[in-house]
């Protein structure tokens, strides 16, 4: 018998319980508090379950955030999960919505963000055999052979919900993968018929579905690594995302305080892994730094790219230890390090094991108190003071111009925003300069997506702000983004969401009239070729004349957004405090900041190779 929708009225009297109801119960029980949705024709039962849940469960049902663009939706879930380490959910529409996730899937994978993505499937029945059968033209067009394969290579797990009877088990299995290291996105899909299936309500024992526990180093490895660090003349830690676990920061600081002279280099820039107020801080450098060349013992901990071999590499006799939640980098076809010790282990646990070992072994502790280590500590403090002075010099205004550079801008941002601000960073070629001036010290206060899919920071910043507000901390969130990346972030969606859900953030657009990263890539391979002398316009990377970035955002917010442009030092000093005041008052703000130099700001003119990024193009 064909399904008859007229019977639905009578059926609803009995308040049917469907697979979609069970789906939302499952994600809520697993700790998911927000669903970022872009709904479609595959979601009738999902929509019914949302309305039912919002009406009946209120404080025990995920908050639904409508996202007009799928990449923004996943970036929001990513940002939320990155700050809190709690998985969030994204719901999109069949194959096209899955494709609309775009580069955000890459970012969540590379950034190891625990996110559950759910998409519907086109109905698999045509004649009305069951509720959910095809009712629209598009159901034929969007029926594809294997929808999961669109994102499978980026996900820790993909699966299809084929019946409602085990929907909660399927959700929890997916979330076990998402939340076990190496964390990352997972993908479930289900056809309308499966999600419409009626069930008897049931519950799982949630304690049976937890993530895997962190891995520790074997004791003999702890002993060997401790000996190597103590006996090294120039020990170095290279990290990239160990700070994702905020507790790991304190343990690494403790380690650097114990092995005096130990320095820490960040070559990932995705998290605040080591505070800038410690003398061992070397800052952010993307795989190119003198410390890599001179160190005799290098501990690589949670890092995807510790150095770029063609630009910088350790000396041949350096002893390299590699400790990572994913030391084989299983999603990278080409990766290897010349490490003589290699372990799959959690960085927080590793640092804590080493600290405990030093505390419990008097011989090592005594050696660490020797005059040699006192001299190293003094030398480290002196070099740190010199480094800070060099950074400060970069932020001095040019006495011969009213313009400013990215370093000056970042220094002004740092002294203007609240001290506990969380920065969502996507500054691309200016990232190292921004990091030097921001000098983050609070765990979780510096977040970048960790991937290469530009456009993360718009949705990412919203997700971070949503998370800090939900926790009650209500911290100030500042997005620092390049002009080209700002356009990648789908600002029409970002600032509509910001206004609709009252999620105020400060956006700083680093305007240098185009993409400078492709020029940098070009110069690294063809430093003297004909393209090296071409203008950005000839290289097809120019945005001259410059769009009105703040105006784009204001239009998307329906006019309810603070929006200005600062070309000069005086304008910046005047406008930035007003932008901060607006955000603290609950209104989003976008400040378009010109950092492209004197000639580049002339109307219609693009930048040449010297103006295009300055020193930024030479920094990793």
PAMINU-370490 format. One record per residue (C-alpha): x, y, z. Coordinates in steps of 0.2 Angstrom, whole numbers, plus 5000, padded with zeros to 4 digits. Last residue first. Layout:
     u     v     w
     X     Y     Z
...
END
This chain:
     u     v     w
  5287  5155  5031
  5294  5173  5032
  5301  5180  5016
  5284  5186  5009
  5281  5195  5025
  5297  5205  5023
  5288  5217  5011
  5271  5210  5006
  5267  5217  4989
  5277  5233  4990
  5293  5225  4984
  5285  5214  4971
  5274  5227  4964
  5257  5232  4971
  5241  5237  4962
  5235  5254  4956
  5217  5258  4955
  5217  5272  4967
  5234  5275  4975
  5235  5265  4991
  5249  5254  4983
  5261  5268  4981
  5262  5272  5000
  5262  5254  5007
  5250  5239  5007
  5245  5239  5025
  5228  5247  5023
  5216  5242  5038
  5198  5238  5034
  5189  5238  5052
  5174  5227  5054
  5163  5228  5069
  5149  5217  5077
  5137  5225  5089
  5135  5220  5107
  5142  5234  5116
  5159  5226  5119
  5159  5225  5100
  5155  5243  5097
  5168  5248  5110
  5182  5238  5101
  5177  5247  5085
  5178  5264  5093
  5195  5259  5100
  5201  5255  5083
  5195  5271  5075
  5206  5284  5082
  5222  5276  5083
  5219  5268  5066
  5214  5285  5058
  5230  5293  5065
  5241  5280  5059
  5234  5281  5042
  5222  5271  5030
  5209  5266  5042
  5192  5260  5035
  5176  5259  5044
  5161  5247  5048
  5151  5245  5064
  5137  5233  5060
  5118  5234  5060
  5116  5239  5041
  5107  5223  5037
  5121  5213  5043
  5126  5207  5025
  5126  5225  5020
  5138  5229  5034
  5150  5215  5030
  5151  5221  5011
  5154  5239  5017
  5168  5234  5028
  5177  5225  5014
  5174  5239  5001
  5183  5231  4987
  5200  5237  4982
  5203  5243  4964
  5214  5233  4963
  5212  5216  4970
  5228  5209  4962
  5233  5191  4960
  5232  5189  4941
  5251  5189  4940
  5250  5204  4928
  5239  5213  4940
  5252  5208  4954
  5265  5217  4944
  5279  5207  4935
  5297  5207  4939
  5297  5189  4947
  5286  5183  4933
  5301  5185  4921
  5311  5173  4931
  5324  5179  4945
  5317  5170  4960
  5308  5156  4951
  5305  5143  4964
  5304  5153  4980
  5299  5168  4971
  5283  5160  4964
  5278  5154  4981
  5280  5171  4988
  5270  5179  4974
  5256  5166  4977
  5255  5171  4995
  5253  5190  4991
  5234  5188  4987
  5227  5205  4984
  5226  5223  4988
  5236  5224  5003
  5221  5225  5015
  5224  5216  5032
  5205  5215  5037
  5202  5217  5056
  5186  5209  5061
  5179  5212  5079
  5166  5199  5084
  5148  5201  5090
  5137  5185  5090
  5119  5192  5091
  5111  5177  5082
  5104  5186  5067
  5118  5199  5067
  5133  5187  5067
  5123  5175  5056
  5121  5189  5043
  5139  5194  5045
  5146  5177  5041
  5134  5173  5027
  5138  5188  5016
  5156  5187  5022
  5159  5171  5013
  5176  5167  5021
  5185  5167  5004
  5182  5186  5003
  5191  5188  5019
  5205  5177  5014
  5209  5189  4999
  5209  5204  5012
  5220  5195  5025
  5212  5191  5041
  5213  5195  5060
  5197  5190  5069
  5196  5197  5087
  5185  5188  5100
  5181  5196  5117
  5177  5183  5130
  5160  5179  5136
  5166  5168  5150
  5148  5160  5153
  5152  5144  5144
  5139  5148  5130
  5147  5165  5127
  5165  5157  5125
  5157  5144  5113
  5147  5157  5102
  5163  5168  5101
  5173  5153  5095
  5160  5148  5083
  5159  5166  5076
  5178  5167  5075
  5178  5150  5065
  5164  5156  5053
  5175  5171  5048
  5191  5163  5051
  5190  5147  5040
  5191  5157  5023
  5207  5149  5016
  5208  5130  5016
  5226  5127  5021
  5224  5118  5037
  5228  5122  5055
  5212  5132  5058
  5220  5146  5067
  5217  5149  5086
  5227  5160  5098
  5219  5163  5115
  5217  5145  5119
  5231  5144  5132
  5235  5162  5138
  5251  5170  5133
  5249  5177  5116
  5263  5188  5109
  5251  5199  5098
  5266  5207  5091
  5276  5192  5085
  5261  5183  5081
  5255  5196  5069
  5272  5197  5061
  5272  5178  5059
  5255  5178  5051
  5258  5192  5038
  5259  5180  5023
  5243  5171  5028
  5234  5182  5041
  5220  5169  5046
  5220  5171  5064
  5205  5169  5076
  5212  5179  5092
  5204  5176  5109
  5205  5192  5120
  5210  5190  5138
  5220  5206  5138
  5205  5216  5131
  5208  5224  5115
  5218  5241  5113
  5236  5236  5117
  5236  5220  5106
  5227  5229  5092
  5240  5243  5092
  5254  5230  5091
  5246  5221  5077
  5244  5237  5067
  5262  5242  5070
  5268  5225  5064
  5256  5225  5049
  5263  5241  5042
  5258  5259  5045
  5255  5275  5035
  5257  5293  5039
  5275  5293  5032
  5292  5300  5035
  5293  5295  5054
  5288  5277  5050
  5279  5270  5065
  5288  5258  5076
  5281  5241  5076
  5297  5233  5068
  5307  5240  5082
  5296  5231  5095
  5300  5214  5087
  5319  5218  5088
  5317  5223  5106
  5308  5207  5110
  5322  5197  5102
  5335  5206  5111
  5327  5203  5128
  5325  5184  5123
  5343  5183  5119
  5348  5190  5136
  5336  5178  5145
  5343  5163  5136
  5361  5168  5140
  5356  5169  5158
  5347  5152  5158
  5362  5145  5149
  5374  5151  5162
  5363  5144  5176
  5363  5127  5166
  5381  5126  5166
  5383  5131  5184
  5374  5116  5189
  5356  5115  5195
  5351  5103  5181
  5364  5091  5186
  5356  5090  5203
  5339  5086  5196
  5347  5073  5185
  5355  5064  5199
  5340  5067  5211
  5328  5057  5199
  5310  5059  5205
  5307  5077  5199
  5316  5074  5182
  5304  5059  5179
  5289  5069  5184
  5293  5082  5172
  5296  5070  5158
  5280  5061  5161
  5270  5077  5162
  5278  5082  5145
  5273  5066  5137
  5255  5066  5144
  5252  5083  5137
  5260  5078  5121
  5249  5062  5119
  5259  5047  5112
  5263  5038  5096
  5282  5037  5097
  5297  5039  5086
  5316  5039  5091
  5329  5040  5078
  5320  5054  5069
  5325  5058  5051
  5307  5064  5047
  5295  5058  5034
  5280  5063  5025
  5273  5059  5008
  5255  5052  5006
  5249  5063  5020
  5233  5056  5028
  5242  5044  5039
  5254  5057  5047
  5265  5043  5053
  5267  5051  5070
  5249  5054  5073
  5246  5058  5091
  5264  5064  5090
  5282  5061  5097
  5297  5063  5086
  5314  5063  5093
  5328  5070  5083
  5347  5069  5087
  5356  5081  5077
  5371  5074  5068
  5367  5079  5051
  5362  5097  5055
  5344  5101  5056
  5334  5108  5041
  5330  5124  5032
  5324  5130  5015
  5323  5114  5005
  5319  5104  5020
  5304  5114  5026
  5304  5111  5045
  5293  5105  5059
  5279  5102  5047
  5264  5093  5055
  5269  5095  5073
  5263  5087  5089
  5280  5086  5098
  5296  5087  5089
  5310  5085  5102
  5326  5091  5094
  5343  5088  5101
  5359  5096  5094
  5350  5112  5089
  5360  5124  5077
  5350  5122  5060
  5332  5122  5069
  5337  5137  5079
  5340  5147  5064
  5322  5146  5059
  5312  5141  5044
  5297  5128  5046
  5284  5141  5047
  5290  5153  5060
  5280  5157  5076
  5288  5163  5092
  5305  5158  5099
  5299  5157  5117
  5312  5151  5129
  5312  5167  5139
  5294  5164  5143
  5282  5179  5141
  5277  5173  5123
  5268  5158  5130
  5270  5141  5122
  5257  5131  5112
  5245  5145  5108
  5236  5136  5094
  5236  5134  5075
  5253  5143  5071
  5261  5127  5065
  5280  5130  5066
  5280  5135  5085
  5298  5135  5092
  5302  5131  5110
  5319  5134  5118
  5327  5124  5132
  5341  5134  5141
  5335  5128  5158
  5329  5111  5158
  5317  5113  5172
  5309  5129  5167
  5307  5123  5149
  5299  5107  5156
  5287  5117  5167
  5282  5128  5152
  5279  5112  5142
  5268  5106  5157
  5258  5122  5158
  5255  5122  5139
  5249  5104  5139
  5234  5109  5150
  5227  5119  5136
  5225  5103  5125
  5226  5112  5108
  5242  5118  5114
  5251  5103  5107
  5247  5110  5089
  5263  5115  5080
  5278  5110  5091
  5297  5111  5089
  5306  5108  5106
  5325  5113  5105
  5340  5107  5115
  5356  5116  5113
  5371  5108  5122
  5361  5092  5125
  5365  5081  5140
  5349  5085  5150
  5338  5084  5135
  5346  5067  5129
  5345  5060  5147
  5326  5065  5148
  5323  5057  5131
  5331  5041  5136
  5322  5039  5153
  5305  5043  5145
  5308  5031  5132
  5312  5017  5144
  5296  5021  5153
  5285  5018  5138
  5277  5035  5132
  5259  5038  5136
  5243  5036  5124
  5227  5046  5128
  5211  5036  5132
  5200  5032  5117
  5184  5041  5116
  5168  5037  5126
  5154  5026  5120
  5150  5014  5135
  5148  5029  5147
  5133  5034  5137
  5123  5019  5142
  5111  5019  5127
  5092  5024  5127
  5077  5018  5118
  5061  5025  5111
  5051  5012  5101
  5054  5017  5083
  5046  5025  5068
  5056  5026  5052
  5057  5044  5045
  5076  5045  5045
  5077  5028  5035
  5064  5034  5022
  5072  5051  5020
  5089  5043  5016
  5103  5044  5029
  5121  5051  5029
  5135  5051  5042
  5151  5060  5041
  5165  5061  5054
  5177  5076  5056
  5193  5075  5066
  5202  5069  5081
  5219  5060  5080
  5215  5055  5093
  5198  5049  5098
  5184  5062  5098
  5178  5061  5080
  5181  5042  5080
  5170  5039  5095
  5158  5052  5088
  5155  5041  5073
  5152  5026  5084
  5140  5036  5094
  5130  5042  5079
  5129  5024  5073
  5124  5017  5090
  5110  5030  5091
  5103  5026  5074
  5102  5007  5077
  5084  5004  5075
  5082  5019  5063
  5088  5009  5048
  5101  5012  5035
  5111  5026  5043
  5126  5027  5032
  5144  5029  5037
  5160  5039  5036
  5174  5039  5049
  5190  5049  5052
  5185  5060  5038
  5195  5069  5024
  5197  5055  5012
  5178  5051  5014
  5172  5069  5009
  5164  5066  4992
  5165  5047  4994
  5150  5047  5006
  5138  5052  4992
  5141  5035  4983
  5131  5033  4967
  5122  5049  4966
  5103  5054  4968
  5103  5073  4967
  5094  5074  4950
  5081  5061  4954
  5076  5069  4971
  5076  5086  4962
  5059  5083  4954
  5050  5081  4970
  5040  5069  4980
  5051  5054  4982
  5047  5042  4996
  5049  5048  5014
  5034  5038  5021
  5034  5021  5013
  5030  5013  4997
  5026  5030  4989
  5030  5024  4972
  5048  5030  4970
  5059  5023  4984
  5077  5027  4987
  5074  5044  4994
  5089  5056  4990
  5101  5056  5004
  5102  5067  5020
  5118  5074  5026
  5125  5073  5044
  5142  5080  5049
  5149  5077  5066
  5164  5088  5071
  5179  5084  5082
  5192  5097  5075
  5209  5089  5070
  5215  5105  5061
  5220  5095  5046
  5203  5086  5045
  5193  5101  5050
  5202  5112  5038
  5200  5100  5023
  5181  5099  5027
  5180  5118  5028
  5188  5118  5010
  5171  5114  5003
  5156  5112  5014
  5146  5115  4998
  5150  5098  4992
  5141  5090  5006
  5127  5103  5002
  5126  5097  4984
  5127  5079  4989
  5112  5078  5001
  5108  5094  5011
  5118  5099  5026
  5118  5096  5045
  5133  5101  5055
  5135  5095  5073
  5147  5100  5087
  5161  5090  5096
  5168  5097  5113
  5186  5101  5113
  5181  5118  5119
  5190  5131  5109
  5193  5119  5094
  5175  5112  5095
  5167  5130  5093
  5179  5135  5079
  5176  5119  5069
  5157  5120  5072
  5158  5138  5065
  5169  5133  5051
  5157  5119  5047
  5142  5131  5045
  5153  5144  5036
  5157  5131  5023
  5139  5126  5022
  5132  5144  5018
  5116  5151  5023
  5119  5145  5041
  5104  5143  5052
  5110  5140  5070
  5100  5127  5080
  5103  5125  5099
  5104  5107  5104
  5090  5100  5114
  5088  5097  5133
  5084  5115  5138
  5069  5116  5127
  5063  5098  5127
  5045  5099  5121
  5044  5113  5109
  5062  5114  5103
  5062  5095  5101
  5046  5094  5091
  5052  5108  5080
  5069  5100  5077
  5061  5083  5075
  5049  5089  5062
  5063  5097  5053
  5074  5081  5053
  5059  5072  5047
  5057  5083  5032
  5076  5084  5029
  5080  5078  5012
  5072  5092  5003
  5084  5105  5011
  5092  5112  5027
  5108  5121  5030
  5111  5119  5048
  5124  5122  5062
  5119  5111  5076
  5124  5116  5094
  5125  5107  5111
  5133  5091  5107
  5138  5082  5123
  5135  5064  5118
  5117  5064  5126
  5113  5078  5114
  5119  5069  5099
  5109  5054  5103
  5093  5063  5107
  5094  5072  5091
  5096  5056  5081
  5082  5047  5091
  5070  5061  5085
  5077  5058  5067
  5074  5040  5069
  5056  5043  5073
  5045  5044  5088
  5026  5046  5083
  5016  5058  5094
  5000  5047  5095
  4989  5061  5089
  5002  5063  5075
  4995  5047  5067
  4978  5054  5064
  4985  5069  5055
  4997  5058  5045
  4984  5047  5038
  4981  5060  5025
  5000  5058  5019
  4995  5041  5012
  5010  5030  5009
  5007  5017  4995
  5000  5000  5000
END
